[in-house]
Amino acid sequence: MNGFRLFAAAAVLAISAPAAMAQQNANIRGVITAFDGKVISIKANDGAAVSVELPEAVAVAITKPFSMADVKPGMKLGVTTIRRADGATVAIDVRPIPAAANEGLSPYDLQPQSTMTNAVLEATAQASGADEITLNYKTGTVKVLVPPGTPMSQSAPGARADVKAGETIFVAARKDEGGKLVAARVQVSKDGVKPTQ
């Protein structure tokens, strides 16, 4: 009986561990205030001062322009959307993502009630004064309106020298066992082009 209880407890821990780990992840958006080569100091968009460790193994990406003119059928996109009052699904961020990226829909924190869709672009059309894109995420498709002026950007290889005060930054971070934030992905602005995610 004791052995069964031990097994059951271990099973519960195994199931709950991914959820606990997920709660330790954080997306940080803001402006770099300092970088000493190891730790990035950021004034987050909500006004908080945040420090994030940047491991040597984590590559830095810079941001380049991206537009609907660059969008081609078969391209894999990361599209953040919200549901408009009239029921339409509207993009608030459009980015190309690696071909190997997982496809699907998930909640996202760019805006309240926003959703991230990683999918392959099937088609584009014009609708209601906006571009309309059809995204296939393997288990379904969704039509998304992309109004003029929708934030769009793409990442490109950068260097640690691009991490400097005054640049806008997006960091996907996790908390280590000591509670420190550690960067898993970093993208910074370049030549005035800011990360849109």
ROVEX-927445 format. One line per field, with one value per residue: residue number from 1; residue in three letters; x, z, y of N, C-alpha, C in turn. Coordinates in nm, 2 decimals. Each point is the difference from the previous one (the first is absolute). Example, Ala and Ser with C-alpha at 12.3 -4.5 7.8 and 13.67 -1.06 7.14 Angstrom:
// ROVEX-927445
n 1,2 $
res ALA,SER $
n_X 1.32,-0.04 $
n_Z 0.78,-0.07 $
n_Y -0.57,0.11 $
ca_X -0.09,0.09 $
ca_Z 0.00,0.00 $
ca_Y 0.12,0.11 $
c_X 0.09,-0.08 $
c_Z 0.00,0.08 $
c_Y 0.12,0.11 $
This chain:
// ROVEX-927445
n 1,2,3,4,5,6,7,8,9,10,11,12,13,14,15,16,17,18,19,20,21,22,23,24,25,26,27,28,29,30,31,32,33,34,35,36,37,38,39,40,41,42,43,44,45,46,47,48,49,50,51,52,53,54,55,56,57,58,59,60,61,62,63,64,65,66,67,68,69,70,71,72,73,74,75,76,77,78,79,80,81,82,83,84,85,86,87,88,89,90,91,92,93,94,95,96,97,98,99,100,101,102,103,104,105,106,107,108,109,110,111,112,113,114,115,116,117,118,119,120,121,122,123,124,125,126,127,128,129,130,131,132,133,134,135,136,137,138,139,140,141,142,143,144,145,146,147,148,149,150,151,152,153,154,155,156,157,158,159,160,161,162,163,164,165,166,167,168,169,170,171,172,173,174,175,176,177,178,179,180,181,182,183,184,185,186,187,188,189,190,191,192,193,194,195,196,197 $
res MET,ASN,GLY,PHE,ARG,LEU,PHE,ALA,ALA,ALA,ALA,VAL,LEU,ALA,ILE,SER,ALA,PRO,ALA,ALA,MET,ALA,GLN,GLN,ASN,ALA,ASN,ILE,ARG,GLY,VAL,ILE,THR,ALA,PHE,ASP,GLY,LYS,VAL,ILE,SER,ILE,LYS,ALA,ASN,ASP,GLY,ALA,ALA,VAL,SER,VAL,GLU,LEU,PRO,GLU,ALA,VAL,ALA,VAL,ALA,ILE,THR,LYS,PRO,PHE,SER,MET,ALA,ASP,VAL,LYS,PRO,GLY,MET,LYS,LEU,GLY,VAL,THR,THR,ILE,ARG,ARG,ALA,ASP,GLY,ALA,THR,VAL,ALA,ILE,ASP,VAL,ARG,PRO,ILE,PRO,ALA,ALA,ALA,ASN,GLU,GLY,LEU,SER,PRO,TYR,ASP,LEU,GLN,PRO,GLN,SER,THR,MET,THR,ASN,ALA,VAL,LEU,GLU,ALA,THR,ALA,GLN,ALA,SER,GLY,ALA,ASP,GLU,ILE,THR,LEU,ASN,TYR,LYS,THR,GLY,THR,VAL,LYS,VAL,LEU,VAL,PRO,PRO,GLY,THR,PRO,MET,SER,GLN,SER,ALA,PRO,GLY,ALA,ARG,ALA,ASP,VAL,LYS,ALA,GLY,GLU,THR,ILE,PHE,VAL,ALA,ALA,ARG,LYS,ASP,GLU,GLY,GLY,LYS,LEU,VAL,ALA,ALA,ARG,VAL,GLN,VAL,SER,LYS,ASP,GLY,VAL,LYS,PRO,THR,GLN $
n_X 0.08,0.10,0.03,-0.13,-0.01,0.12,-0.05,-0.11,0.07,0.09,-0.10,-0.06,0.12,0.00,-0.13,0.01,0.11,-0.05,-0.11,0.07,0.06,-0.12,-0.03,0.12,-0.07,0.07,-0.09,0.11,-0.07,0.09,0.07,0.11,0.03,0.05,0.13,0.03,-0.05,-0.07,-0.03,-0.12,0.01,-0.13,-0.05,-0.07,-0.09,-0.01,0.13,-0.01,0.10,0.05,0.06,0.06,0.04,0.11,-0.03,0.12,-0.07,-0.06,-0.04,0.05,-0.13,0.01,-0.06,-0.06,-0.02,-0.13,-0.05,-0.13,0.08,0.04,-0.13,0.04,-0.09,-0.03,0.00,0.09,-0.12,0.04,-0.13,0.02,-0.11,-0.10,-0.10,-0.04,-0.06,0.03,0.09,0.05,0.09,0.06,0.09,0.08,0.05,0.09,0.05,0.11,-0.02,0.09,0.03,0.09,-0.05,-0.04,-0.10,-0.09,-0.11,0.03,-0.05,0.00,0.11,0.00,-0.13,-0.08,-0.02,0.13,0.02,0.09,0.01,0.05,0.01,-0.04,0.05,-0.13,-0.05,0.00,-0.08,-0.08,-0.02,-0.11,0.07,0.01,0.12,-0.04,0.05,0.02,-0.01,0.09,-0.06,-0.02,-0.05,0.02,-0.09,0.05,-0.10,0.10,-0.06,0.07,-0.05,-0.01,0.13,-0.04,0.05,0.11,0.07,0.14,0.05,0.12,0.10,0.02,0.04,0.08,0.08,-0.11,0.04,-0.06,0.03,-0.13,0.04,-0.11,-0.06,0.00,-0.03,0.02,-0.04,0.08,-0.06,0.12,0.07,0.09,-0.09,0.12,-0.03,-0.01,0.06,-0.11,-0.06,0.07,-0.08,0.09,-0.03,-0.02,0.07,-0.05,0.03,-0.12,0.03,-0.08,0.07 $
n_Z 0.00,0.08,-0.06,0.01,0.13,0.01,-0.07,0.07,0.11,-0.04,-0.03,0.12,0.06,-0.07,0.03,0.12,-0.02,-0.12,0.07,0.10,-0.10,-0.06,0.13,-0.02,-0.11,-0.06,-0.06,-0.03,0.00,-0.06,0.07,-0.06,0.13,-0.01,-0.04,0.09,-0.11,0.11,0.06,-0.05,0.01,0.04,-0.06,0.06,-0.09,0.11,-0.03,0.01,0.10,-0.10,0.06,-0.11,0.04,-0.08,0.00,0.00,0.04,0.06,-0.12,-0.04,-0.01,-0.12,-0.02,-0.11,-0.10,0.01,-0.12,-0.03,-0.05,0.12,0.02,0.01,-0.08,0.10,0.02,0.10,0.06,0.08,0.02,0.06,0.05,-0.02,0.08,-0.11,0.03,-0.13,0.08,-0.06,-0.05,0.08,-0.08,0.10,-0.06,-0.10,0.01,-0.08,0.01,0.07,-0.11,0.09,0.01,0.12,-0.07,0.01,0.09,0.06,0.12,-0.01,0.04,-0.14,0.00,0.08,0.03,-0.02,-0.13,0.02,-0.13,0.01,-0.12,-0.09,-0.07,-0.01,0.03,-0.09,0.06,-0.06,0.12,-0.02,-0.10,0.02,0.03,-0.07,0.11,-0.07,0.13,-0.04,0.12,-0.11,0.12,-0.08,-0.05,-0.02,-0.02,-0.03,0.05,-0.09,0.08,-0.08,0.01,-0.03,0.13,-0.07,0.03,-0.02,0.04,0.03,-0.03,0.13,0.08,0.09,-0.10,-0.05,0.11,-0.02,0.09,0.02,-0.02,-0.08,0.09,-0.05,0.11,-0.04,0.13,0.08,0.10,0.05,0.05,-0.02,-0.10,-0.05,-0.07,-0.08,-0.09,-0.07,-0.02,-0.09,-0.01,-0.07,0.03,-0.13,0.00,0.13,-0.05,0.06,0.09,-0.07,0.04 $
n_Y -0.12,-0.01,-0.12,-0.04,0.03,-0.06,-0.10,0.00,0.02,-0.09,-0.07,0.04,-0.02,-0.12,-0.02,0.04,-0.07,-0.05,-0.01,-0.06,-0.07,-0.02,-0.01,-0.07,-0.02,0.09,0.07,0.06,0.12,0.07,0.09,-0.03,-0.01,-0.13,-0.03,-0.08,-0.06,0.01,0.11,-0.02,0.13,-0.02,0.11,-0.09,-0.05,-0.08,0.04,-0.13,0.00,-0.06,-0.11,-0.03,-0.12,0.03,-0.13,-0.04,-0.11,0.11,-0.02,0.12,0.04,0.05,0.12,-0.05,0.09,-0.01,-0.04,0.04,0.09,-0.03,0.00,-0.13,-0.05,-0.08,0.14,-0.03,0.04,0.10,-0.02,0.12,-0.05,0.08,-0.03,0.06,0.11,0.01,-0.06,0.10,-0.09,0.09,0.01,-0.02,-0.11,0.02,-0.12,0.00,-0.13,-0.07,-0.06,-0.01,0.12,-0.04,-0.07,0.10,0.00,0.12,0.02,0.14,0.06,0.01,-0.04,0.06,-0.13,0.02,-0.04,-0.09,0.02,-0.12,0.05,-0.08,0.10,-0.01,0.12,0.10,0.10,0.08,0.06,0.07,0.04,-0.13,-0.04,-0.11,-0.06,-0.11,-0.04,-0.09,-0.04,-0.08,0.05,0.10,0.08,0.12,0.09,0.08,0.10,0.06,0.09,0.11,0.00,-0.12,0.00,0.01,-0.11,-0.01,-0.11,0.04,-0.07,0.01,0.09,-0.05,0.05,-0.07,-0.06,0.11,0.09,0.01,-0.13,-0.02,-0.07,-0.12,-0.05,-0.12,0.00,-0.07,-0.05,0.02,-0.10,0.10,-0.01,-0.01,0.11,-0.10,0.07,-0.03,0.12,0.07,0.10,0.08,0.13,0.04,0.11,0.00,-0.12,0.00,-0.09,-0.07,-0.10 $
ca_X -0.08,0.09,0.06,-0.10,-0.01,0.12,-0.01,-0.11,0.06,0.10,-0.08,-0.05,0.11,0.05,-0.11,0.00,0.13,0.00,-0.08,0.08,0.11,-0.05,-0.03,0.13,0.04,-0.05,0.04,0.03,0.01,0.04,0.12,0.12,0.06,0.14,0.04,0.14,0.05,-0.06,-0.14,-0.07,-0.09,-0.11,-0.12,-0.11,-0.11,-0.09,0.07,0.08,0.14,0.02,0.14,0.00,0.13,0.01,0.11,0.09,-0.05,-0.12,0.03,-0.08,-0.06,-0.04,-0.13,0.00,-0.14,-0.08,-0.13,-0.08,0.07,0.10,-0.07,-0.02,-0.06,0.09,0.08,-0.06,-0.01,-0.05,-0.09,-0.08,-0.13,-0.10,-0.14,-0.06,-0.14,-0.09,0.04,0.11,0.13,0.08,0.14,0.07,0.14,0.03,0.14,0.04,0.06,0.08,-0.08,-0.01,-0.08,-0.12,-0.12,-0.11,-0.05,0.02,-0.01,0.12,-0.01,0.03,-0.11,-0.10,-0.08,0.06,0.03,0.11,-0.02,0.12,-0.07,0.05,-0.09,-0.06,-0.04,-0.03,-0.10,-0.04,-0.14,-0.04,0.10,0.12,0.05,-0.05,0.09,-0.05,0.11,-0.03,0.08,-0.01,-0.13,-0.10,0.04,-0.06,0.01,0.04,0.01,0.12,-0.03,0.12,0.06,0.02,0.14,0.06,0.15,0.06,0.13,0.12,0.11,0.07,0.12,-0.01,0.02,-0.12,-0.08,0.05,-0.10,-0.08,-0.06,-0.11,0.04,-0.09,0.07,-0.07,0.09,-0.04,0.06,0.08,-0.03,0.02,-0.10,0.05,-0.04,0.11,-0.05,0.01,0.00,0.02,-0.01,0.01,-0.03,0.12,-0.03,-0.14,-0.10,-0.01,-0.07,-0.14,-0.07 $
ca_Z 0.00,0.01,-0.14,-0.09,0.04,-0.04,-0.15,-0.03,0.03,-0.11,-0.12,0.01,-0.02,-0.14,-0.07,0.04,-0.02,-0.12,0.03,0.09,-0.08,-0.09,0.08,0.02,-0.12,-0.01,-0.11,0.05,-0.11,0.05,-0.05,0.07,0.08,0.02,-0.03,0.05,-0.06,0.06,0.04,-0.07,0.08,-0.09,0.05,-0.06,-0.05,0.11,0.09,0.09,-0.03,-0.01,-0.03,-0.07,-0.03,-0.14,-0.01,-0.12,-0.11,-0.06,-0.11,-0.01,-0.13,-0.02,-0.06,-0.13,-0.05,-0.07,-0.04,-0.07,-0.13,0.03,0.04,-0.12,0.03,0.05,0.11,0.14,0.07,0.14,-0.01,0.13,-0.04,0.10,-0.06,0.00,0.05,-0.11,-0.02,-0.09,0.06,-0.05,0.03,0.07,-0.02,-0.10,-0.02,-0.05,0.10,-0.06,-0.06,0.10,0.11,0.02,-0.04,0.09,0.06,0.15,0.06,-0.01,0.09,-0.06,0.04,0.07,-0.09,-0.13,-0.03,-0.09,-0.10,-0.08,-0.11,-0.14,-0.08,-0.11,-0.10,0.03,-0.08,0.05,0.07,0.09,0.01,0.06,-0.06,0.07,-0.02,0.04,0.07,0.03,0.11,0.00,0.05,-0.04,-0.07,0.05,-0.09,0.08,-0.06,0.03,-0.04,-0.02,0.12,0.10,0.02,-0.07,0.00,-0.01,0.08,-0.07,0.09,0.05,0.09,0.14,-0.01,-0.03,0.13,0.06,0.06,-0.09,-0.09,0.04,0.01,0.04,0.06,0.05,0.11,0.10,0.14,0.04,0.13,0.09,-0.02,-0.10,-0.13,-0.10,-0.13,-0.09,-0.13,0.01,-0.13,0.03,-0.12,-0.08,-0.10,0.02,-0.02,0.13,0.01,0.00,0.08 $
ca_Y 0.12,0.11,0.02,0.06,0.15,0.07,0.01,0.10,0.14,0.03,0.02,0.14,0.10,0.00,0.07,0.14,0.07,0.09,0.12,0.08,0.06,0.10,0.11,0.07,0.07,0.14,0.08,0.13,0.09,0.13,0.07,-0.03,0.11,-0.03,-0.14,-0.01,-0.12,-0.12,0.03,0.11,0.07,0.04,0.06,-0.07,0.09,0.03,0.09,-0.07,-0.02,-0.15,-0.04,-0.13,-0.05,-0.04,-0.10,0.01,-0.09,0.05,0.09,0.12,0.03,0.14,0.01,0.05,0.02,-0.11,0.06,-0.10,-0.02,-0.11,-0.12,-0.09,-0.13,-0.10,0.05,-0.02,0.12,0.01,0.11,0.02,0.05,0.03,-0.01,0.13,0.00,-0.05,-0.14,-0.02,-0.02,0.11,-0.01,0.11,-0.02,-0.10,-0.03,-0.14,-0.09,-0.11,-0.11,-0.11,0.04,-0.07,0.07,-0.01,0.12,0.00,0.13,0.07,0.11,0.13,0.08,-0.09,-0.08,-0.02,-0.14,-0.02,-0.10,-0.04,-0.07,0.02,0.09,-0.07,0.09,0.14,0.06,0.13,-0.01,0.11,0.10,-0.06,-0.13,-0.11,-0.12,-0.13,-0.07,-0.14,-0.04,-0.14,-0.05,0.09,0.12,0.12,0.12,0.11,0.14,0.08,0.14,0.08,0.05,-0.11,-0.02,-0.11,0.01,-0.13,-0.01,-0.03,-0.02,0.12,-0.03,0.06,0.14,0.07,0.01,0.12,0.09,0.08,-0.08,-0.08,-0.14,-0.11,-0.12,-0.12,-0.03,-0.09,0.02,-0.11,-0.05,0.10,0.11,0.10,-0.01,-0.04,0.01,-0.12,0.06,0.15,0.07,0.14,0.09,0.03,0.10,0.05,-0.10,-0.07,-0.13,0.02,-0.11 $
c_X 0.09,0.07,-0.09,-0.01,0.12,-0.01,-0.10,0.05,0.09,-0.08,-0.06,0.10,0.04,-0.10,0.01,0.13,0.00,-0.08,0.07,0.12,-0.06,-0.03,0.12,0.05,-0.06,0.05,0.02,0.02,0.03,0.11,0.12,0.06,0.15,0.02,0.15,0.07,-0.05,-0.15,-0.06,-0.09,-0.10,-0.10,-0.12,-0.11,-0.09,0.07,0.10,0.14,0.03,0.14,-0.01,0.14,0.00,0.11,0.08,-0.06,-0.13,0.03,-0.09,-0.05,-0.02,-0.13,0.01,-0.14,-0.06,-0.13,-0.08,0.06,0.10,-0.08,-0.03,-0.07,0.11,0.10,-0.06,0.01,-0.04,-0.09,-0.08,-0.13,-0.09,-0.14,-0.07,-0.15,-0.09,0.03,0.12,0.13,0.10,0.15,0.05,0.15,0.01,0.15,0.02,0.07,0.07,-0.09,-0.01,-0.09,-0.13,-0.12,-0.11,-0.04,0.02,-0.02,0.13,-0.02,0.03,-0.11,-0.10,-0.09,0.06,0.04,0.12,-0.03,0.13,-0.05,0.07,-0.11,-0.05,-0.04,-0.01,-0.11,-0.03,-0.14,-0.01,0.12,0.13,0.04,-0.06,0.09,-0.07,0.11,-0.04,0.10,-0.01,-0.13,-0.11,0.05,-0.07,0.03,0.03,0.01,0.13,-0.02,0.13,0.06,0.02,0.15,0.05,0.15,0.05,0.13,0.11,0.11,0.07,0.12,-0.03,0.02,-0.12,-0.09,0.06,-0.11,-0.07,-0.07,-0.12,0.03,-0.12,0.08,-0.10,0.09,-0.07,0.07,0.08,-0.04,0.01,-0.09,0.05,-0.06,0.11,-0.06,0.01,0.00,0.00,-0.01,0.00,-0.03,0.14,-0.04,-0.14,-0.11,-0.01,-0.07,-0.15,-0.08,-0.01 $
c_Z 0.00,-0.14,-0.10,0.02,-0.06,-0.15,-0.04,0.02,-0.11,-0.13,0.00,-0.02,-0.14,-0.09,0.03,-0.03,-0.12,0.03,0.09,-0.07,-0.08,0.07,0.03,-0.12,-0.01,-0.13,0.05,-0.12,0.07,-0.06,0.08,0.06,0.02,-0.03,0.04,-0.06,0.05,0.03,-0.07,0.10,-0.09,0.08,-0.08,-0.04,0.11,0.10,0.10,-0.05,0.00,-0.04,-0.06,-0.03,-0.14,-0.01,-0.13,-0.12,-0.07,-0.11,0.01,-0.14,-0.01,-0.08,-0.13,-0.04,-0.07,-0.03,-0.08,-0.14,0.01,0.02,-0.13,0.04,0.03,0.11,0.13,0.07,0.15,0.00,0.14,-0.04,0.12,-0.08,0.01,0.04,-0.10,-0.03,-0.09,0.08,-0.07,0.05,0.08,-0.01,-0.10,-0.02,-0.07,0.11,-0.07,-0.05,0.10,0.12,0.01,-0.04,0.10,0.05,0.15,0.05,0.00,0.09,-0.06,0.04,0.08,-0.11,-0.13,-0.01,-0.10,-0.09,-0.08,-0.11,-0.14,-0.08,-0.12,-0.11,0.06,-0.09,0.06,0.05,0.09,0.02,0.06,-0.08,0.09,-0.03,0.06,0.05,0.03,0.11,0.03,0.04,-0.04,-0.08,0.07,-0.10,0.10,-0.08,0.04,-0.04,-0.03,0.13,0.11,0.02,-0.06,0.01,-0.02,0.08,-0.10,0.09,0.04,0.09,0.14,0.00,-0.04,0.12,0.07,0.05,-0.11,-0.11,0.06,0.00,0.03,0.05,0.04,0.10,0.09,0.13,0.03,0.15,0.11,-0.02,-0.10,-0.14,-0.10,-0.14,-0.08,-0.15,0.02,-0.14,0.04,-0.13,-0.07,-0.10,0.01,-0.02,0.13,0.00,0.02,0.09,0.14 $
c_Y 0.13,0.03,0.06,0.15,0.08,0.01,0.10,0.14,0.04,0.03,0.14,0.10,0.01,0.08,0.15,0.07,0.09,0.13,0.10,0.07,0.11,0.13,0.09,0.08,0.14,0.07,0.15,0.09,0.14,0.06,-0.03,0.12,-0.02,-0.14,-0.01,-0.12,-0.13,0.02,0.12,0.07,0.07,0.08,-0.05,0.10,0.04,0.09,-0.07,-0.01,-0.15,-0.02,-0.14,-0.04,-0.05,-0.10,0.01,-0.08,0.05,0.10,0.12,0.02,0.15,0.00,0.07,0.03,-0.12,0.06,-0.11,-0.03,-0.12,-0.13,-0.08,-0.13,-0.11,0.04,-0.03,0.13,-0.02,0.12,0.01,0.07,0.03,-0.02,0.13,-0.02,-0.06,-0.15,-0.02,-0.02,0.09,-0.01,0.13,-0.01,-0.11,-0.02,-0.13,-0.07,-0.11,-0.11,-0.12,0.03,-0.08,0.08,-0.02,0.14,-0.01,0.14,0.07,0.13,0.14,0.10,-0.10,-0.07,-0.03,-0.15,0.00,-0.12,-0.02,-0.09,0.03,0.08,-0.08,0.10,0.14,0.05,0.14,-0.01,0.12,0.10,-0.06,-0.12,-0.11,-0.12,-0.12,-0.08,-0.15,-0.05,-0.15,-0.06,0.09,0.12,0.12,0.11,0.11,0.13,0.06,0.14,0.07,0.05,-0.11,-0.02,-0.13,0.01,-0.14,0.00,-0.04,-0.02,0.13,-0.04,0.07,0.15,0.08,0.02,0.13,0.09,0.08,-0.08,-0.07,-0.15,-0.09,-0.11,-0.10,-0.06,-0.11,0.03,-0.12,-0.04,0.11,0.12,0.10,-0.03,-0.02,0.00,-0.13,0.05,0.15,0.06,0.15,0.08,0.03,0.11,0.05,-0.10,-0.08,-0.13,0.03,-0.10,0.03 $
